[in-house]
Amino acid sequence: MLENEAKKVIADEKLKHVNWFDEKHLKENQVGIKGEGKNWYVYVTDERASVVTGSVKKFDSQEKALDNFIKRAMTEKKLFKK
């Protein structure tokens, strides 16, 4: 998935529990994505806004990371419907 496609899914699905490339401080029950060098990381936070141990997945391509990010964000949406 490309960045513009991921942004469209976020908007269309009204995904609220996301942290797009660390654009904001960590909050509770978020799915986040960030890039460091040639690697991308996807993670989730808990009810205390801490990154959940074992939730961080490392990817060598942004497209794969974005796929995982959106998949996790859709799961969060189902779990935390508000």
C-alpha positions as CSV (number, residue, x, y, z in Angstrom):
1,M,0.0,0.0,0.0
2,L,1.2,3.5,-0.8
3,E,1.0,6.5,1.6
4,N,-1.9,8.2,-0.3
5,E,-3.8,4.9,-0.3
6,A,-3.3,4.5,3.5
7,K,-4.4,8.1,4.1
8,K,-7.5,7.5,2.1
9,V,-8.4,4.4,4.2
10,I,-7.8,6.4,7.4
11,A,-10.1,9.1,6.2
12,D,-12.8,6.9,4.7
13,E,-12.9,4.5,7.6
14,K,-12.6,7.4,10.2
15,L,-9.7,5.7,11.9
16,K,-9.1,7.7,15.1
17,H,-6.7,5.5,17.0
18,V,-3.7,6.0,14.7
19,N,-0.3,7.8,15.0
20,W,0.9,8.6,11.5
21,F,4.7,8.7,11.5
22,D,4.8,10.0,15.1
23,E,2.9,13.1,14.2
24,K,1.6,13.3,17.8
25,H,2.4,12.1,21.2
26,L,1.6,8.5,22.1
27,K,-1.9,8.1,23.4
28,E,-3.7,5.1,24.7
29,N,-4.8,2.3,22.4
30,Q,-3.2,3.6,19.2
31,V,-1.6,1.9,16.3
32,G,1.5,3.8,15.2
33,I,3.9,3.7,12.3
34,K,7.3,5.3,12.1
35,G,10.3,5.2,9.8
36,E,14.0,5.1,10.9
37,G,16.6,5.0,8.2
38,K,15.7,2.3,5.8
39,N,13.3,0.5,8.2
40,W,9.7,1.1,9.2
41,Y,8.1,0.0,12.4
42,V,4.4,-0.6,13.3
43,Y,3.4,-0.8,17.0
44,V,0.4,-0.6,19.3
45,T,0.0,1.2,22.6
46,D,-1.8,0.1,25.7
47,E,-4.3,1.8,28.0
48,R,-1.3,3.7,29.6
49,A,0.0,5.0,26.2
50,S,3.0,2.8,26.4
51,V,4.2,0.7,23.4
52,V,3.1,-2.9,24.1
53,T,6.1,-5.2,24.5
54,G,6.2,-7.6,21.5
55,S,3.9,-5.4,19.4
56,V,6.7,-3.7,17.4
57,K,7.1,-5.2,13.9
58,K,10.0,-4.1,11.7
59,F,9.7,-3.9,7.9
60,D,12.2,-3.3,5.2
61,S,9.6,-1.6,2.9
62,Q,7.2,1.2,3.6
63,E,4.5,-0.6,1.6
64,K,4.6,-3.7,3.8
65,A,4.6,-1.5,6.9
66,L,1.6,0.5,5.7
67,D,-0.3,-2.8,4.9
68,N,0.3,-4.0,8.5
69,F,-0.5,-0.5,10.0
70,I,-3.9,-0.3,8.2
71,K,-4.7,-3.9,9.1
72,R,-4.0,-3.2,12.8
73,A,-5.8,0.1,12.7
74,M,-9.0,-1.6,11.3
75,T,-8.8,-4.1,14.2
76,E,-8.4,-1.3,16.7
77,K,-11.5,0.3,15.2
78,K,-13.5,-2.8,15.8
79,L,-12.3,-3.2,19.4
80,F,-12.8,0.4,20.4
81,K,-15.9,1.5,18.7
82,K,-17.0,4.8,20.0
